[in-house]
Amino acid sequence: MAQPSEMYRCQTVNCGYIYNPDKGDRKGKIPPDTGFAALPDNWKCPVCGSSKKMFKSMA
């Protein structure tokens, strides 16, 4: 189970999507157990389409 320090939340106003490395991102074809730092630079939020820069750690 992922720790809060490994989870990242989208900071856009109406989103709040939480990237959980245990689940990955099916829409973006990111397999489970992929850490946030390992995501490609062009990865986008599956809900709102924001870039990685809009995410902050939940720690």
C-alpha distance matrix in Angstrom:
0.0 3.8 6.5 9.7 11.6 9.9 10.6 14.3 16.6 19.9 22.8 25.5 27.4 26.6 23.2 20.1 17.8 14.2 13.0 9.3 9.0 6.7 9.8 12.5 15.9 17.9 21.0 21.0 20.3 17.3 15.3 11.5 9.9 12.8 12.5 14.7 17.4 17.7 18.7 22.4 24.6 26.0 22.7 23.2 21.3 21.3 22.6 25.3 25.8 25.4 24.9 22.1 24.4 23.7 20.0 19.0 16.0 14.6 14.8
3.8 0.0 3.8 6.6 8.1 6.1 7.0 10.8 13.5 16.9 19.7 22.6 24.6 24.3 20.9 17.6 15.5 11.7 10.3 7.0 6.7 6.1 9.4 11.2 14.4 17.2 19.8 19.4 19.2 15.9 14.5 11.1 9.1 10.9 9.7 11.4 14.1 15.0 15.9 19.7 21.6 23.2 20.0 20.6 18.7 19.3 20.6 22.9 23.3 22.5 21.7 18.8 20.8 20.3 16.5 15.4 12.3 11.2 11.6
6.5 3.8 0.0 3.8 5.4 5.4 6.8 10.4 13.1 16.7 18.9 22.2 24.1 24.2 21.1 17.6 16.2 12.4 11.7 9.1 9.5 9.8 12.8 14.2 17.2 20.2 22.5 21.9 22.1 18.7 17.8 14.6 12.3 13.5 11.3 12.4 14.6 16.3 17.4 21.2 22.5 24.4 21.5 21.9 20.0 21.1 22.0 23.8 24.4 23.1 22.3 19.1 20.5 19.9 16.1 14.1 10.6 9.1 8.5
9.7 6.6 3.8 0.0 3.8 5.3 5.1 7.9 10.1 13.8 15.6 19.0 20.7 21.1 18.3 14.6 13.8 10.2 10.4 9.0 10.5 11.6 13.8 14.8 17.2 20.5 22.2 21.6 22.4 19.3 19.1 16.2 14.4 14.7 12.2 12.0 14.4 16.7 17.3 20.8 21.6 23.4 20.5 20.4 18.2 19.7 20.1 21.6 22.4 20.7 20.2 17.1 18.1 17.1 13.3 11.0 7.6 5.4 5.3
11.6 8.1 5.4 3.8 0.0 3.8 5.6 7.8 10.7 14.2 15.8 19.4 21.6 22.4 19.6 16.1 15.3 11.9 11.2 10.3 10.7 12.7 15.2 15.4 17.8 21.4 23.0 21.7 22.6 19.1 19.1 16.6 14.2 13.9 10.7 10.4 11.9 14.7 15.7 19.2 19.7 22.0 19.6 19.9 18.4 20.4 21.2 22.3 22.5 20.4 19.2 15.8 16.5 16.2 12.5 9.8 6.1 5.8 4.4
9.9 6.1 5.4 5.3 3.8 0.0 3.8 6.7 10.3 13.5 15.8 19.1 21.6 22.1 18.9 15.7 14.0 10.4 8.7 7.3 7.1 9.4 11.9 11.8 14.5 18.0 19.7 18.4 18.9 15.4 15.3 12.9 10.5 10.1 7.1 7.3 9.4 11.5 12.6 16.2 17.3 19.4 16.8 17.5 16.2 17.9 19.2 20.6 20.5 18.9 17.5 14.1 15.6 15.6 11.8 10.3 7.1 7.6 7.8
10.6 7.0 6.8 5.1 5.6 3.8 0.0 3.8 6.9 10.2 12.8 15.9 18.3 18.5 15.2 12.0 10.3 6.7 5.6 5.1 6.8 9.2 10.6 10.6 12.6 16.2 17.6 16.7 17.8 14.7 15.1 12.8 11.5 11.0 8.5 7.6 10.6 12.7 12.6 16.1 16.9 18.4 15.4 15.3 13.4 15.0 15.9 17.3 17.7 16.2 15.6 12.6 14.2 13.4 9.6 8.5 6.0 5.8 7.9
14.3 10.8 10.4 7.9 7.8 6.7 3.8 0.0 3.8 6.8 9.3 12.4 15.0 15.6 12.4 9.5 8.3 5.5 5.2 7.1 9.1 12.0 12.5 11.7 12.6 16.3 16.9 15.7 17.6 14.8 16.2 14.7 13.9 12.4 9.9 7.4 10.3 12.8 11.8 14.8 14.9 16.1 13.3 12.8 10.8 13.1 13.7 14.5 14.8 12.9 12.3 9.5 10.8 9.6 5.8 5.3 4.4 5.5 8.5
16.6 13.5 13.1 10.1 10.7 10.3 6.9 3.8 0.0 3.8 6.2 9.2 11.4 11.9 8.9 5.9 5.6 4.3 6.3 9.0 11.8 14.4 14.1 13.5 13.5 16.8 16.8 16.2 18.7 16.5 18.2 17.0 16.8 15.4 13.3 10.6 13.5 15.8 14.2 16.7 16.3 16.9 14.1 12.5 9.7 12.0 11.6 12.1 13.2 11.3 11.8 10.0 10.8 8.3 5.3 5.5 6.4 6.5 10.2
19.9 16.9 16.7 13.8 14.2 13.5 10.2 6.8 3.8 0.0 3.8 5.8 8.7 9.3 6.5 4.9 5.2 6.4 8.0 11.5 14.1 16.8 15.8 14.6 13.7 16.8 15.9 15.3 18.3 16.7 19.1 18.5 18.8 17.0 15.2 12.0 14.5 16.6 14.4 16.0 15.1 15.0 12.5 10.2 7.4 10.1 9.3 8.8 9.9 7.8 9.0 8.3 8.9 5.7 4.4 6.7 9.2 10.0 13.5
22.8 19.7 18.9 15.6 15.8 15.8 12.8 9.3 6.2 3.8 0.0 3.8 6.4 8.4 7.1 6.1 8.3 9.6 11.6 14.9 17.6 20.3 19.5 18.4 17.5 20.5 19.4 18.7 21.9 20.4 22.8 22.2 22.3 20.4 18.3 14.9 16.9 19.4 17.3 18.7 17.1 17.1 15.2 12.7 10.4 13.3 11.9 10.4 11.7 9.0 10.4 10.0 9.1 5.4 5.7 7.0 10.1 10.8 14.1
25.5 22.6 22.2 19.0 19.4 19.1 15.9 12.4 9.2 5.8 3.8 0.0 3.8 5.9 5.6 6.8 9.1 11.6 13.6 17.2 19.8 22.5 21.1 19.8 18.2 20.7 19.0 18.6 22.1 21.2 24.0 23.9 24.4 22.4 20.7 17.3 19.3 21.4 18.8 19.6 17.9 17.1 15.4 12.3 10.0 12.5 10.5 8.1 9.9 7.6 10.1 11.2 10.4 6.7 8.4 10.6 13.8 14.5 17.8
27.4 24.6 24.1 20.7 21.6 21.6 18.3 15.0 11.4 8.7 6.4 3.8 0.0 3.8 5.9 7.6 10.7 13.5 16.2 19.5 22.5 24.8 23.4 22.5 20.8 23.1 21.3 21.5 25.0 24.3 26.9 26.5 27.3 25.5 23.9 20.6 22.8 25.0 22.4 23.3 21.6 20.7 18.9 15.7 13.1 14.9 12.1 10.0 12.6 11.0 13.8 15.0 14.1 10.3 11.8 13.3 16.2 16.2 19.5
26.6 24.3 24.2 21.1 22.4 22.1 18.5 15.6 11.9 9.3 8.4 5.9 3.8 0.0 3.8 6.7 9.3 12.7 15.6 18.7 21.9 23.8 21.9 21.3 19.3 21.2 19.3 20.1 23.5 23.2 25.7 25.4 26.6 25.2 24.0 21.1 23.7 25.4 22.6 23.6 22.4 21.1 18.9 15.3 12.3 13.2 9.8 8.4 11.7 11.3 14.7 16.0 16.0 12.3 13.3 15.1 17.6 17.2 20.8
23.2 20.9 21.1 18.3 19.6 18.9 15.2 12.4 8.9 6.5 7.1 5.6 5.9 3.8 0.0 3.8 5.6 9.2 11.9 15.0 18.2 20.1 18.2 17.5 15.6 17.7 16.1 16.7 20.1 19.6 22.0 21.6 22.8 21.4 20.4 17.6 20.5 22.0 19.2 20.5 19.7 18.5 15.9 12.5 9.1 10.0 6.9 6.4 9.7 9.4 12.5 13.4 14.1 10.5 10.8 12.9 15.1 14.8 18.6
20.1 17.6 17.6 14.6 16.1 15.7 12.0 9.5 5.9 4.9 6.1 6.8 7.6 6.7 3.8 0.0 3.8 6.3 9.6 12.4 15.8 17.7 16.3 16.1 15.0 17.5 16.7 17.1 20.1 18.9 20.9 19.9 20.7 19.6 18.3 15.7 18.7 20.5 18.2 20.1 19.6 19.1 16.2 13.4 9.9 11.1 8.9 9.2 11.9 11.0 13.2 13.0 13.7 10.3 9.2 10.5 12.0 11.2 15.0
17.8 15.5 16.2 13.8 15.3 14.0 10.3 8.3 5.6 5.2 8.3 9.1 10.7 9.3 5.6 3.8 0.0 3.8 6.5 9.4 12.7 14.5 12.8 12.4 11.2 13.7 13.1 13.7 16.4 15.3 17.2 16.3 17.4 16.4 15.5 13.3 16.6 17.9 15.5 17.5 17.6 17.0 13.7 11.2 7.5 8.1 6.8 8.4 10.5 10.3 12.2 11.8 13.5 10.7 9.1 10.9 12.0 11.5 15.3
14.2 11.7 12.4 10.2 11.9 10.4 6.7 5.5 4.3 6.4 9.6 11.6 13.5 12.7 9.2 6.3 3.8 0.0 3.8 6.1 9.6 11.4 10.4 10.4 10.4 13.5 13.9 14.1 16.1 14.2 15.5 14.0 14.5 13.8 12.6 10.8 14.4 15.8 14.0 16.8 17.3 17.4 14.0 12.4 9.2 10.1 9.9 11.7 13.1 12.5 13.3 11.8 13.7 11.5 8.7 9.6 9.5 8.8 12.4
13.0 10.3 11.7 10.4 11.2 8.7 5.6 5.2 6.3 8.0 11.6 13.6 16.2 15.6 11.9 9.6 6.5 3.8 0.0 3.8 6.4 8.9 8.1 7.2 7.8 11.3 12.2 11.6 13.2 10.8 12.1 10.8 11.1 10.1 9.1 7.5 11.3 12.3 10.6 13.6 14.7 15.1 11.5 10.9 8.5 9.5 10.7 12.7 13.0 12.4 12.4 10.4 13.0 11.8 8.7 10.0 9.5 9.9 12.9
9.3 7.0 9.1 9.0 10.3 7.3 5.1 7.1 9.0 11.5 14.9 17.2 19.5 18.7 15.0 12.4 9.4 6.1 3.8 0.0 3.8 5.4 5.6 6.2 8.3 11.5 13.5 13.2 13.8 11.0 11.0 8.6 8.6 8.8 8.2 8.3 12.0 12.6 11.8 15.3 17.0 17.7 14.2 14.1 12.0 12.3 13.8 16.2 16.5 16.2 15.9 13.6 16.3 15.3 12.0 12.3 10.8 10.5 12.9
9.0 6.7 9.5 10.5 10.7 7.1 6.8 9.1 11.8 14.1 17.6 19.8 22.5 21.9 18.2 15.8 12.7 9.6 6.4 3.8 0.0 3.8 5.4 5.0 8.4 11.4 13.9 12.9 12.7 9.3 8.6 6.1 5.0 5.2 5.2 6.8 10.1 9.9 9.9 13.6 15.9 17.1 13.8 14.7 13.5 13.9 16.2 18.4 18.1 17.7 16.7 14.1 17.0 16.9 13.6 14.0 12.2 12.7 14.3
6.7 6.1 9.8 11.6 12.7 9.4 9.2 12.0 14.4 16.8 20.3 22.5 24.8 23.8 20.1 17.7 14.5 11.4 8.9 5.4 3.8 0.0 3.8 5.9 9.5 11.6 14.7 14.5 13.7 10.7 8.9 5.2 4.9 7.4 8.4 10.6 13.7 13.1 13.3 16.8 19.4 20.3 16.9 17.7 16.2 15.8 17.8 20.6 20.6 20.7 20.1 17.7 20.7 20.3 16.9 17.2 15.1 14.8 16.2
9.8 9.4 12.8 13.8 15.2 11.9 10.6 12.5 14.1 15.8 19.5 21.1 23.4 21.9 18.2 16.3 12.8 10.4 8.1 5.6 5.4 3.8 0.0 3.8 6.5 8.1 11.3 11.7 11.0 8.8 7.4 4.7 6.8 8.4 10.1 11.4 14.8 14.0 13.0 16.2 18.8 19.0 15.4 15.7 14.0 12.9 15.0 18.1 18.2 18.9 18.8 17.0 20.3 19.6 16.7 17.6 16.3 16.1 18.2
12.5 11.2 14.2 14.8 15.4 11.8 10.6 11.7 13.5 14.6 18.4 19.8 22.5 21.3 17.5 16.1 12.4 10.4 7.2 6.2 5.0 5.9 3.8 0.0 3.8 6.5 9.2 8.6 8.0 5.3 5.1 4.2 6.4 6.1 8.2 9.0 12.2 10.9 9.5 12.5 15.2 15.3 11.8 12.6 11.6 10.9 13.7 16.4 15.8 16.4 15.8 14.2 17.7 17.5 14.9 16.4 15.6 16.2 18.5
15.9 14.4 17.2 17.2 17.8 14.5 12.6 12.6 13.5 13.7 17.5 18.2 20.8 19.3 15.6 15.0 11.2 10.4 7.8 8.3 8.4 9.5 6.5 3.8 0.0 3.8 5.5 5.3 5.9 4.8 6.6 7.4 10.1 9.0 10.9 10.7 13.8 12.5 10.0 12.0 14.4 13.6 10.0 10.1 9.1 7.6 10.7 13.5 12.8 14.1 14.0 13.2 16.9 16.4 14.6 16.8 16.8 17.6 20.4
17.9 17.2 20.2 20.5 21.4 18.0 16.2 16.3 16.8 16.8 20.5 20.7 23.1 21.2 17.7 17.5 13.7 13.5 11.3 11.5 11.4 11.6 8.1 6.5 3.8 0.0 3.8 5.5 4.8 6.0 7.1 8.6 12.1 11.6 14.2 14.3 17.2 15.4 12.9 14.4 17.0 15.6 12.2 12.2 11.4 8.9 11.8 14.9 14.3 16.4 16.7 16.4 20.1 19.6 18.0 20.5 20.5 21.1 24.0
21.0 19.8 22.5 22.2 23.0 19.7 17.6 16.9 16.8 15.9 19.4 19.0 21.3 19.3 16.1 16.7 13.1 13.9 12.2 13.5 13.9 14.7 11.3 9.2 5.5 3.8 0.0 3.8 5.5 7.7 10.1 12.0 15.2 14.0 16.1 15.3 18.0 16.5 13.3 14.0 16.0 13.9 10.7 10.0 9.5 6.4 9.5 12.2 11.4 14.0 14.7 15.3 18.9 18.2 17.4 20.4 21.1 21.9 25.1
21.0 19.4 21.9 21.6 21.7 18.4 16.7 15.7 16.2 15.3 18.7 18.6 21.5 20.1 16.7 17.1 13.7 14.1 11.6 13.2 12.9 14.5 11.7 8.6 5.3 5.5 3.8 0.0 3.8 5.5 8.9 11.4 13.9 11.9 13.8 12.9 15.1 13.3 10.0 10.3 12.4 10.4 7.4 7.8 8.6 6.9 10.7 12.6 10.7 12.7 12.5 12.8 16.5 16.6 15.8 18.9 19.7 21.2 24.0
20.3 19.2 22.1 22.4 22.6 18.9 17.8 17.6 18.7 18.3 21.9 22.1 25.0 23.5 20.1 20.1 16.4 16.1 13.2 13.8 12.7 13.7 11.0 8.0 5.9 4.8 5.5 3.8 0.0 3.8 6.2 9.5 12.3 10.8 13.6 13.7 15.7 13.2 10.6 11.1 14.1 12.7 10.0 11.3 12.1 10.4 14.1 16.3 14.5 16.4 15.8 15.6 19.4 19.7 18.5 21.2 21.5 22.9 25.4
17.3 15.9 18.7 19.3 19.1 15.4 14.7 14.8 16.5 16.7 20.4 21.2 24.3 23.2 19.6 18.9 15.3 14.2 10.8 11.0 9.3 10.7 8.8 5.3 4.8 6.0 7.7 5.5 3.8 0.0 3.8 6.7 8.9 7.0 9.8 10.3 12.4 9.9 7.8 9.4 12.6 12.2 9.3 11.1 11.7 10.9 14.5 16.7 15.0 16.0 14.9 13.8 17.6 18.2 16.4 18.7 18.5 20.0 22.2
15.3 14.5 17.8 19.1 19.1 15.3 15.1 16.2 18.2 19.1 22.8 24.0 26.9 25.7 22.0 20.9 17.2 15.5 12.1 11.0 8.6 8.9 7.4 5.1 6.6 7.1 10.1 8.9 6.2 3.8 0.0 3.8 6.5 6.2 9.8 11.6 13.7 11.0 10.1 12.3 15.8 15.8 13.0 14.7 14.9 13.9 17.2 19.8 18.5 19.5 18.4 16.9 20.6 21.1 18.9 20.5 19.7 20.8 22.7
11.5 11.1 14.6 16.2 16.6 12.9 12.8 14.7 17.0 18.5 22.2 23.9 26.5 25.4 21.6 19.9 16.3 14.0 10.8 8.6 6.1 5.2 4.7 4.2 7.4 8.6 12.0 11.4 9.5 6.7 3.8 0.0 3.8 5.5 8.7 11.0 13.6 11.7 11.4 14.3 17.6 18.1 14.9 16.3 15.7 14.9 17.7 20.5 19.8 20.4 19.5 17.6 21.0 21.2 18.4 19.5 18.1 18.6 20.3
9.9 9.1 12.3 14.4 14.2 10.5 11.5 13.9 16.8 18.8 22.3 24.4 27.3 26.6 22.8 20.7 17.4 14.5 11.1 8.6 5.0 4.9 6.8 6.4 10.1 12.1 15.2 13.9 12.3 8.9 6.5 3.8 0.0 3.8 6.3 9.5 11.6 10.0 10.9 14.3 17.4 18.6 15.8 17.5 17.1 17.0 19.8 22.2 21.4 21.4 20.0 17.4 20.6 21.1 18.0 18.5 16.5 17.3 18.3
12.8 10.9 13.5 14.7 13.9 10.1 11.0 12.4 15.4 17.0 20.4 22.4 25.5 25.2 21.4 19.6 16.4 13.8 10.1 8.8 5.2 7.4 8.4 6.1 9.0 11.6 14.0 11.9 10.8 7.0 6.2 5.5 3.8 0.0 3.8 6.6 8.3 6.3 7.1 10.5 13.6 15.0 12.4 14.6 14.8 15.3 18.3 20.3 18.9 18.6 16.8 14.2 17.4 18.4 15.6 16.5 15.1 16.6 17.8
12.5 9.7 11.3 12.2 10.7 7.1 8.5 9.9 13.3 15.2 18.3 20.7 23.9 24.0 20.4 18.3 15.5 12.6 9.1 8.2 5.2 8.4 10.1 8.2 10.9 14.2 16.1 13.8 13.6 9.8 9.8 8.7 6.3 3.8 0.0 3.8 5.5 5.3 6.8 10.5 12.8 14.9 12.5 14.5 14.5 15.9 18.5 20.0 18.7 17.7 15.7 12.5 15.2 16.2 13.2 13.4 11.8 13.6 14.5
14.7 11.4 12.4 12.0 10.4 7.3 7.6 7.4 10.6 12.0 14.9 17.3 20.6 21.1 17.6 15.7 13.3 10.8 7.5 8.3 6.8 10.6 11.4 9.0 10.7 14.3 15.3 12.9 13.7 10.3 11.6 11.0 9.5 6.6 3.8 0.0 3.8 5.4 5.4 8.9 10.2 12.4 10.0 11.7 11.7 13.8 16.2 17.1 15.8 14.3 12.1 8.8 11.4 12.5 9.6 10.2 9.4 11.9 13.3
17.4 14.1 14.6 14.4 11.9 9.4 10.6 10.3 13.5 14.5 16.9 19.3 22.8 23.7 20.5 18.7 16.6 14.4 11.3 12.0 10.1 13.7 14.8 12.2 13.8 17.2 18.0 15.1 15.7 12.4 13.7 13.6 11.6 8.3 5.5 3.8 0.0 3.8 5.5 8.2 9.1 12.1 10.9 13.3 14.2 16.6 19.1 19.6 17.7 15.9 13.0 9.5 11.4 13.6 11.2 11.6 11.0 14.1 14.8
17.7 15.0 16.3 16.7 14.7 11.5 12.7 12.8 15.8 16.6 19.4 21.4 25.0 25.4 22.0 20.5 17.9 15.8 12.3 12.6 9.9 13.1 14.0 10.9 12.5 15.4 16.5 13.3 13.2 9.9 11.0 11.7 10.0 6.3 5.3 5.4 3.8 0.0 3.8 6.4 8.8 11.4 10.2 13.3 14.6 16.4 19.4 20.3 18.1 17.0 14.1 11.2 13.8 16.0 13.9 14.9 14.3 17.0 18.0
18.7 15.9 17.4 17.3 15.7 12.6 12.6 11.8 14.2 14.4 17.3 18.8 22.4 22.6 19.2 18.2 15.5 14.0 10.6 11.8 9.9 13.3 13.0 9.5 10.0 12.9 13.3 10.0 10.6 7.8 10.1 11.4 10.9 7.1 6.8 5.4 5.5 3.8 0.0 3.8 6.5 8.3 6.5 9.6 11.2 12.9 16.1 16.8 14.5 13.6 11.0 8.6 11.9 13.7 12.1 14.0 14.2 16.9 18.6
22.4 19.7 21.2 20.8 19.2 16.2 16.1 14.8 16.7 16.0 18.7 19.6 23.3 23.6 20.5 20.1 17.5 16.8 13.6 15.3 13.6 16.8 16.2 12.5 12.0 14.4 14.0 10.3 11.1 9.4 12.3 14.3 14.3 10.5 10.5 8.9 8.2 6.4 3.8 0.0 3.8 5.4 5.4 9.1 11.9 13.7 16.9 17.1 14.1 13.4 10.4 9.0 12.0 14.3 13.7 16.1 16.9 19.9 21.7
24.6 21.6 22.5 21.6 19.7 17.3 16.9 14.9 16.3 15.1 17.1 17.9 21.6 22.4 19.7 19.6 17.6 17.3 14.7 17.0 15.9 19.4 18.8 15.2 14.4 17.0 16.0 12.4 14.1 12.6 15.8 17.6 17.4 13.6 12.8 10.2 9.1 8.8 6.5 3.8 0.0 3.8 5.6 8.6 11.7 14.2 17.0 16.3 13.1 11.7 8.1 7.1 9.3 12.2 12.4 14.9 16.5 19.7 21.5
26.0 23.2 24.4 23.4 22.0 19.4 18.4 16.1 16.9 15.0 17.1 17.1 20.7 21.1 18.5 19.1 17.0 17.4 15.1 17.7 17.1 20.3 19.0 15.3 13.6 15.6 13.9 10.4 12.7 12.2 15.8 18.1 18.6 15.0 14.9 12.4 12.1 11.4 8.3 5.4 3.8 0.0 3.8 6.4 10.1 12.2 15.0 14.1 10.5 10.0 7.1 7.8 10.3 12.5 13.3 16.4 18.4 21.3 23.6
22.7 20.0 21.5 20.5 19.6 16.8 15.4 13.3 14.1 12.5 15.2 15.4 18.9 18.9 15.9 16.2 13.7 14.0 11.5 14.2 13.8 16.9 15.4 11.8 10.0 12.2 10.7 7.4 10.0 9.3 13.0 14.9 15.8 12.4 12.5 10.0 10.9 10.2 6.5 5.4 5.6 3.8 0.0 3.8 7.0 8.9 12.0 11.8 8.7 8.6 6.4 6.6 10.1 11.3 11.4 14.6 16.2 18.8 21.3
23.2 20.6 21.9 20.4 19.9 17.5 15.3 12.8 12.5 10.2 12.7 12.3 15.7 15.3 12.5 13.4 11.2 12.4 10.9 14.1 14.7 17.7 15.7 12.6 10.1 12.2 10.0 7.8 11.3 11.1 14.7 16.3 17.5 14.6 14.5 11.7 13.3 13.3 9.6 9.1 8.6 6.4 3.8 0.0 3.8 6.1 8.6 8.0 5.0 5.4 4.8 6.5 9.6 9.6 10.2 13.8 16.0 18.1 21.1
21.3 18.7 20.0 18.2 18.4 16.2 13.4 10.8 9.7 7.4 10.4 10.0 13.1 12.3 9.1 9.9 7.5 9.2 8.5 12.0 13.5 16.2 14.0 11.6 9.1 11.4 9.5 8.6 12.1 11.7 14.9 15.7 17.1 14.8 14.5 11.7 14.2 14.6 11.2 11.9 11.7 10.1 7.0 3.8 0.0 3.8 5.5 5.7 4.6 5.2 6.4 7.4 10.3 8.9 8.9 12.4 14.4 15.8 19.2
21.3 19.3 21.1 19.7 20.4 17.9 15.0 13.1 12.0 10.1 13.3 12.5 14.9 13.2 10.0 11.1 8.1 10.1 9.5 12.3 13.9 15.8 12.9 10.9 7.6 8.9 6.4 6.9 10.4 10.9 13.9 14.9 17.0 15.3 15.9 13.8 16.6 16.4 12.9 13.7 14.2 12.2 8.9 6.1 3.8 0.0 3.8 6.1 5.9 8.3 9.9 11.1 14.1 12.6 12.3 15.6 17.1 18.0 21.5
22.6 20.6 22.0 20.1 21.2 19.2 15.9 13.7 11.6 9.3 11.9 10.5 12.1 9.8 6.9 8.9 6.8 9.9 10.7 13.8 16.2 17.8 15.0 13.7 10.7 11.8 9.5 10.7 14.1 14.5 17.2 17.7 19.8 18.3 18.5 16.2 19.1 19.4 16.1 16.9 17.0 15.0 12.0 8.6 5.5 3.8 0.0 3.8 6.1 8.3 11.1 12.6 14.9 12.5 12.6 15.7 17.5 17.9 21.6
25.3 22.9 23.8 21.6 22.3 20.6 17.3 14.5 12.1 8.8 10.4 8.1 10.0 8.4 6.4 9.2 8.4 11.7 12.7 16.2 18.4 20.6 18.1 16.4 13.5 14.9 12.2 12.6 16.3 16.7 19.8 20.5 22.2 20.3 20.0 17.1 19.6 20.3 16.8 17.1 16.3 14.1 11.8 8.0 5.7 6.1 3.8 0.0 3.8 5.7 9.2 11.6 13.1 10.6 11.8 15.2 17.7 18.5 22.2
25.8 23.3 24.4 22.4 22.5 20.5 17.7 14.8 13.2 9.9 11.7 9.9 12.6 11.7 9.7 11.9 10.5 13.1 13.0 16.5 18.1 20.6 18.2 15.8 12.8 14.3 11.4 10.7 14.5 15.0 18.5 19.8 21.4 18.9 18.7 15.8 17.7 18.1 14.5 14.1 13.1 10.5 8.7 5.0 4.6 5.9 6.1 3.8 0.0 3.8 6.6 9.5 11.4 10.0 11.6 15.3 17.9 19.4 22.9
25.4 22.5 23.1 20.7 20.4 18.9 16.2 12.9 11.3 7.8 9.0 7.6 11.0 11.3 9.4 11.0 10.3 12.5 12.4 16.2 17.7 20.7 18.9 16.4 14.1 16.4 14.0 12.7 16.4 16.0 19.5 20.4 21.4 18.6 17.7 14.3 15.9 17.0 13.6 13.4 11.7 10.0 8.6 5.4 5.2 8.3 8.3 5.7 3.8 0.0 3.8 6.8 7.9 6.4 8.6 12.3 15.3 17.2 20.5
24.9 21.7 22.3 20.2 19.2 17.5 15.6 12.3 11.8 9.0 10.4 10.1 13.8 14.7 12.5 13.2 12.2 13.3 12.4 15.9 16.7 20.1 18.8 15.8 14.0 16.7 14.7 12.5 15.8 14.9 18.4 19.5 20.0 16.8 15.7 12.1 13.0 14.1 11.0 10.4 8.1 7.1 6.4 4.8 6.4 9.9 11.1 9.2 6.6 3.8 0.0 3.8 5.3 5.9 7.8 11.4 14.3 16.9 19.7
22.1 18.8 19.1 17.1 15.8 14.1 12.6 9.5 10.0 8.3 10.0 11.2 15.0 16.0 13.4 13.0 11.8 11.8 10.4 13.6 14.1 17.7 17.0 14.2 13.2 16.4 15.3 12.8 15.6 13.8 16.9 17.6 17.4 14.2 12.5 8.8 9.5 11.2 8.6 9.0 7.1 7.8 6.6 6.5 7.4 11.1 12.6 11.6 9.5 6.8 3.8 0.0 3.8 5.4 5.6 8.7 11.2 14.1 16.6
24.4 20.8 20.5 18.1 16.5 15.6 14.2 10.8 10.8 8.9 9.1 10.4 14.1 16.0 14.1 13.7 13.5 13.7 13.0 16.3 17.0 20.7 20.3 17.7 16.9 20.1 18.9 16.5 19.4 17.6 20.6 21.0 20.6 17.4 15.2 11.4 11.4 13.8 11.9 12.0 9.3 10.3 10.1 9.6 10.3 14.1 14.9 13.1 11.4 7.9 5.3 3.8 0.0 3.8 5.5 8.0 11.1 14.3 16.4
23.7 20.3 19.9 17.1 16.2 15.6 13.4 9.6 8.3 5.7 5.4 6.7 10.3 12.3 10.5 10.3 10.7 11.5 11.8 15.3 16.9 20.3 19.6 17.5 16.4 19.6 18.2 16.6 19.7 18.2 21.1 21.2 21.1 18.4 16.2 12.5 13.6 16.0 13.7 14.3 12.2 12.5 11.3 9.6 8.9 12.6 12.5 10.6 10.0 6.4 5.9 5.4 3.8 0.0 3.8 6.8 10.4 12.7 15.5
20.0 16.5 16.1 13.3 12.5 11.8 9.6 5.8 5.3 4.4 5.7 8.4 11.8 13.3 10.8 9.2 9.1 8.7 8.7 12.0 13.6 16.9 16.7 14.9 14.6 18.0 17.4 15.8 18.5 16.4 18.9 18.4 18.0 15.6 13.2 9.6 11.2 13.9 12.1 13.7 12.4 13.3 11.4 10.2 8.9 12.3 12.6 11.8 11.6 8.6 7.8 5.6 5.5 3.8 0.0 3.8 6.9 9.3 12.1
19.0 15.4 14.1 11.0 9.8 10.3 8.5 5.3 5.5 6.7 7.0 10.6 13.3 15.1 12.9 10.5 10.9 9.6 10.0 12.3 14.0 17.2 17.6 16.4 16.8 20.5 20.4 18.9 21.2 18.7 20.5 19.5 18.5 16.5 13.4 10.2 11.6 14.9 14.0 16.1 14.9 16.4 14.6 13.8 12.4 15.6 15.7 15.2 15.3 12.3 11.4 8.7 8.0 6.8 3.8 0.0 3.8 6.4 8.7
16.0 12.3 10.6 7.6 6.1 7.1 6.0 4.4 6.4 9.2 10.1 13.8 16.2 17.6 15.1 12.0 12.0 9.5 9.5 10.8 12.2 15.1 16.3 15.6 16.8 20.5 21.1 19.7 21.5 18.5 19.7 18.1 16.5 15.1 11.8 9.4 11.0 14.3 14.2 16.9 16.5 18.4 16.2 16.0 14.4 17.1 17.5 17.7 17.9 15.3 14.3 11.2 11.1 10.4 6.9 3.8 0.0 3.8 5.4
14.6 11.2 9.1 5.4 5.8 7.6 5.8 5.5 6.5 10.0 10.8 14.5 16.2 17.2 14.8 11.2 11.5 8.8 9.9 10.5 12.7 14.8 16.1 16.2 17.6 21.1 21.9 21.2 22.9 20.0 20.8 18.6 17.3 16.6 13.6 11.9 14.1 17.0 16.9 19.9 19.7 21.3 18.8 18.1 15.8 18.0 17.9 18.5 19.4 17.2 16.9 14.1 14.3 12.7 9.3 6.4 3.8 0.0 3.8
14.8 11.6 8.5 5.3 4.4 7.8 7.9 8.5 10.2 13.5 14.1 17.8 19.5 20.8 18.6 15.0 15.3 12.4 12.9 12.9 14.3 16.2 18.2 18.5 20.4 24.0 25.1 24.0 25.4 22.2 22.7 20.3 18.3 17.8 14.5 13.3 14.8 18.0 18.6 21.7 21.5 23.6 21.3 21.1 19.2 21.5 21.6 22.2 22.9 20.5 19.7 16.6 16.4 15.5 12.1 8.7 5.4 3.8 0.0
